[in-house]
């Protein structure tokens, strides 16, 4: 599971101190997906987009007036990019751990 947090919204919108205190976050489950299948990666992309939209709206709900469309899209893009980087990092860590375990098993007498 991945948590998209308001930090993405803060980065994208150059937020003030009120936004910096925001704790907007959304959990995005993806353990049910096989990311080697394009259909499942599309599902994950949709989940990330939806979660990022929710986080950006919540993190900026105290701003007076409507959030400009360009700022909202920047926020969503930043949140999705952060989430994708976290997923990639997590997958790489798991792969490295499996390689180390496999090498230890091969080396064992």
C-alpha positions as CSV (number, residue, x, y, z in Angstrom):
1,X,0.0,0.0,0.0
2,X,1.2,3.5,-0.8
3,X,0.3,6.7,1.0
4,X,0.2,9.9,-1.1
5,X,0.7,12.7,1.3
6,X,0.0,16.4,1.3
7,X,3.8,17.1,0.8
8,X,3.2,16.7,-2.9
9,X,0.5,19.3,-2.8
10,X,2.7,21.6,-0.8
11,X,5.6,21.2,-3.3
12,X,3.4,21.9,-6.3
13,X,1.5,24.9,-5.0
14,X,4.3,26.7,-3.1
15,X,2.0,26.6,-0.1
16,X,1.9,28.9,2.9
17,X,2.3,27.8,6.6
18,X,-1.3,26.8,6.9
19,X,-0.8,24.2,4.1
20,X,2.4,23.0,5.6
21,X,0.5,21.9,8.6
22,X,-2.0,19.9,6.5
23,X,-2.0,16.1,7.0
24,X,-4.0,15.2,3.9
25,X,-3.2,11.7,2.8
26,X,-4.8,8.8,0.9
27,X,-3.8,5.1,1.0
28,X,-3.5,3.6,-2.4
29,X,-3.6,-0.2,-2.4
30,X,-1.9,-2.1,-5.2
31,X,-1.0,-5.5,-3.7
32,X,-3.9,-7.0,-5.7
33,X,-2.2,-5.9,-9.0
34,X,0.4,-7.6,-11.2
35,X,2.4,-4.6,-12.4
36,X,3.9,-6.7,-15.2
37,X,0.5,-6.6,-16.9
38,X,-0.5,-3.4,-18.8
39,X,-4.1,-3.7,-17.7
40,X,-3.0,-3.7,-14.0
41,X,-0.7,-0.7,-14.5
42,X,-3.6,1.2,-16.0
43,X,-5.7,0.4,-12.9
44,X,-2.8,1.6,-10.7
45,X,-2.5,4.8,-12.7
46,X,-6.2,5.5,-12.3
47,X,-6.0,4.9,-8.5
48,X,-3.0,7.2,-8.2
49,X,-4.7,9.9,-10.2
50,X,-7.8,9.7,-8.1
51,X,-5.9,9.6,-4.8
52,X,-3.7,12.6,-5.9
53,X,-6.8,14.6,-6.8
54,X,-8.3,13.9,-3.3
55,X,-5.0,14.8,-1.5
56,X,-4.6,18.0,-3.5
57,X,-8.2,19.1,-2.9
58,X,-8.0,18.3,0.8
59,X,-4.6,19.9,1.3
60,X,-5.8,23.1,-0.3
61,X,-9.3,23.3,1.0
62,X,-8.4,26.2,3.3
63,X,-7.3,28.4,0.4
64,X,-9.6,31.3,-0.4
65,X,-11.4,30.9,-3.7
66,X,-11.0,28.2,-6.3
67,X,-7.6,26.5,-6.9
68,X,-6.4,27.5,-10.4
69,X,-6.7,24.6,-12.8
70,X,-3.0,24.8,-13.7
71,X,-2.0,24.7,-10.0
72,X,-4.3,21.7,-9.3
73,X,-2.9,19.8,-12.3
74,X,0.7,20.6,-11.1
75,X,-0.2,19.3,-7.7
76,X,-1.7,16.1,-9.1
77,X,1.3,15.5,-11.4
78,X,3.7,16.0,-8.5
79,X,1.8,13.7,-6.2
80,X,1.6,11.0,-8.9
81,X,5.3,11.3,-9.7
82,X,6.3,11.0,-6.0
83,X,4.0,7.9,-5.7
84,X,5.5,6.3,-8.8
85,X,9.0,6.9,-7.5
86,X,8.1,5.3,-4.2
87,X,6.6,2.3,-5.9
88,X,9.7,1.9,-8.1
89,X,12.0,2.2,-5.1
90,X,9.9,-0.3,-3.1
91,X,10.0,-2.8,-6.0
92,X,13.8,-2.4,-6.5
93,X,14.3,-2.9,-2.7
94,X,12.3,-6.1,-2.8
95,X,14.2,-7.3,-5.9
96,X,17.5,-6.7,-4.2
97,X,16.4,-8.5,-1.1
98,X,15.4,-11.5,-3.1
99,X,18.7,-11.5,-4.9
100,X,20.6,-11.5,-1.6
101,X,18.4,-14.3,-0.2
102,X,18.9,-16.4,-3.4
103,X,22.7,-15.9,-3.2
104,X,22.8,-16.9,0.4
105,X,20.7,-20.1,-0.3
106,X,23.1,-21.0,-3.2
107,X,26.2,-20.4,-1.0
108,X,24.8,-22.5,1.9
109,X,26.4,-26.0,2.1
